[in-house]
């Protein structure tokens, strides 16, 4: 669980640094949410 939290935190930070607009942040958060859902389905 700690590893998953760490990976999500790092992904979130990378997403924030990778986008320059509010719309970009929303898209990045949506993609992160999709990845979390995929990971949850695998467990």
LONU-742845 format. One record per residue (C-alpha): residue number from 1; residue in one letter; chain; x, y, z. Coordinates in steps of 0.25 Angstrom, whole numbers. Example, Ala and Ser with C-alpha at 12.3 -4.5 7.8 and 13.67 -1.06 7.14 Angstrom:
<recs>
+-----+---------+--------+-------+-------+-------+
: num : residuo : cadena :    xx :    yy :    zz :
+-----+---------+--------+-------+-------+-------+
:   1 :       A :      A :    49 :   -18 :    31 :
:   2 :       S :      A :    55 :    -4 :    29 :
+-----+---------+--------+-------+-------+-------+
</recs>
This chain:
<recs>
+-----+---------+--------+-------+-------+-------+
: num : residuo : cadena :    xx :    yy :    zz :
+-----+---------+--------+-------+-------+-------+
:   1 :       X :      A :     0 :     0 :     0 :
:   2 :       X :      A :    11 :     9 :     3 :
:   3 :       X :      A :    18 :     7 :   -10 :
:   4 :       X :      A :     5 :    10 :   -17 :
:   5 :       X :      A :     3 :    23 :   -10 :
:   6 :       X :      A :    17 :    27 :   -13 :
:   7 :       X :      A :    15 :    24 :   -28 :
:   8 :       X :      A :     2 :    32 :   -28 :
:   9 :       X :      A :     9 :    43 :   -22 :
:  10 :       X :      A :    20 :    43 :   -31 :
:  11 :       X :      A :    11 :    42 :   -43 :
:  12 :       X :      A :     3 :    54 :   -38 :
:  13 :       X :      A :    15 :    62 :   -37 :
:  14 :       X :      A :    20 :    59 :   -51 :
:  15 :       X :      A :     6 :    62 :   -56 :
:  16 :       X :      A :     6 :    75 :   -50 :
:  17 :       X :      A :    20 :    79 :   -55 :
:  18 :       X :      A :    16 :    74 :   -69 :
:  19 :       X :      A :     4 :    83 :   -72 :
:  20 :       X :      A :     3 :    98 :   -72 :
:  21 :       X :      A :   -12 :   100 :   -72 :
:  22 :       X :      A :   -24 :    97 :   -63 :
:  23 :       X :      A :   -30 :    89 :   -74 :
:  24 :       X :      A :   -17 :    81 :   -75 :
:  25 :       X :      A :   -17 :    79 :   -60 :
:  26 :       X :      A :   -31 :    73 :   -61 :
:  27 :       X :      A :   -27 :    64 :   -73 :
:  28 :       X :      A :   -15 :    59 :   -65 :
:  29 :       X :      A :   -24 :    56 :   -52 :
:  30 :       X :      A :   -34 :    49 :   -61 :
:  31 :       X :      A :   -23 :    40 :   -67 :
:  32 :       X :      A :   -17 :    38 :   -53 :
:  33 :       X :      A :   -31 :    34 :   -48 :
:  34 :       X :      A :   -32 :    24 :   -59 :
:  35 :       X :      A :   -19 :    17 :   -56 :
:  36 :       X :      A :   -24 :    16 :   -41 :
:  37 :       X :      A :   -36 :     9 :   -46 :
:  38 :       X :      A :   -28 :     0 :   -54 :
:  39 :       X :      A :   -19 :    -4 :   -43 :
:  40 :       X :      A :   -31 :    -6 :   -33 :
:  41 :       X :      A :   -37 :   -15 :   -43 :
:  42 :       X :      A :   -25 :   -24 :   -44 :
:  43 :       X :      A :   -24 :   -25 :   -29 :
+-----+---------+--------+-------+-------+-------+
</recs>
